[in-house]
Amino acid sequence: MTTEQSLPAHLDPSTYPRTHSDTTKNIHLTLTYATLDPNTYLTQTSSTAAGANVLFLGTTRDTFEGRPVSQLSYTSYPPLVFKTLSTIAEEAVATHQLLGVSIAHRLGVVPIKEASIAIAVSSGHRAAAWRAGEEILEACKQKAEIWKREEFVDGGMEWRANADRDAEGNSIGG
């Protein structure tokens, strides 16, 4: 038995990408081991009624608290993640009257400068789109069952919860 055959399906890259869509609300969710394509997510959320389309890409930076990072690695449990992301997207649509939402998260190794999360939203006006994009990102970081391992150049590594840091990168809690 090979290593890949012994992996549970939710950890096996060959079982991805996994998607969930609600076409009635124009919500699109993706978990993938592949590089994220921003154009895909903007296209999913586009609407002839949209006056604003906002895209956020969260990328791997090369340092964390002065320590050189070699890459990040993400894992998740898709059945829980899709429930959580669906709730987040549905709440954003209802709150901001969004015309479309796309949330895509990469799993596995994400090298420096590559995106680990893409959030695209469309709305009639820019203020709602900006607010919704930020709120969706913060809700994903606080609630989504996706775990990150920072891997450092010196060979060390640390698992981190996304909710450990605020939007400016400051530690939350203790």
Summary of the structure (lengths in Angstrom):
residues: 174
radius of gyration: 16.5
end to end distance: 43.3
largest distance: 54.4
contacts: 535
relative contact order: 0.20
helix: 33%
strand: 37%
